[in-house]
Amino acid sequence: MSLAHRSVATIKGPEFINLTPLDINPLMSACEIKVFYIGEKRNKSFISKEVAT
């Protein structure tokens, strides 16, 4: 039995949002990181926009 392969939309890498340098150490920053995408996943799970937000 062969498995069918199909393309699924993914993010190419994490996205750094609201990047802000920290006052206590200029070599460190605070940020939010986007690491997943909204919609159906390869394993048939689903993340809605409401849940992601």
C-alpha contacts under 8 A as a table, 3 or more apart, distances in Angstrom:
res1	aa1	res2	aa2	distance
8	V	41	K	7.63
8	V	42	R	6.99
10	T	36	F	7.84
10	T	37	Y	6.68
11	I	14	P	7.28
11	I	35	V	7.70
11	I	36	F	6.96
11	I	37	Y	6.69
13	G	35	V	7.19
14	P	33	I	6.34
14	P	34	K	5.49
14	P	35	V	4.92
14	P	36	F	7.93
15	E	33	I	5.60
15	E	34	K	4.96
15	E	35	V	6.86
16	F	19	L	6.59
16	F	31	C	6.39
16	F	32	E	5.91
16	F	33	I	4.78
16	F	34	K	6.52
17	I	31	C	5.80
17	I	32	E	5.03
17	I	33	I	6.06
17	I	34	K	7.46
18	N	30	A	7.79
18	N	31	C	5.23
18	N	32	E	6.18
19	L	29	S	6.47
19	L	30	A	5.83
19	L	31	C	4.47
19	L	32	E	7.25
20	T	29	S	5.32
20	T	30	A	5.23
20	T	31	C	6.26
21	P	25	N	7.94
21	P	26	P	6.20
21	P	27	L	7.73
21	P	28	M	6.22
21	P	29	S	4.19
21	P	30	A	6.34
22	L	25	N	5.65
22	L	26	P	5.94
22	L	27	L	7.90
22	L	28	M	5.89
22	L	29	S	5.12
22	L	30	A	6.57
23	D	26	P	6.39
25	N	28	M	5.63
26	P	29	S	7.43
37	Y	47	I	7.65
38	I	46	F	7.46
38	I	47	I	5.28
38	I	48	S	5.84
38	I	49	K	6.05
38	I	52	A	7.05
39	G	46	F	5.32
39	G	47	I	5.28
39	G	48	S	6.07
39	G	49	K	7.92
40	E	44	K	5.87
40	E	45	S	5.74
40	E	46	F	4.35
40	E	47	I	6.70
41	K	44	K	5.19
41	K	45	S	5.30
41	K	46	F	5.98
42	R	45	S	7.34
47	I	51	V	6.41
47	I	52	A	6.62
48	S	51	V	5.33
48	S	52	A	6.28
49	K	52	A	5.08
49	K	53	T	6.05
50	E	53	T	5.26
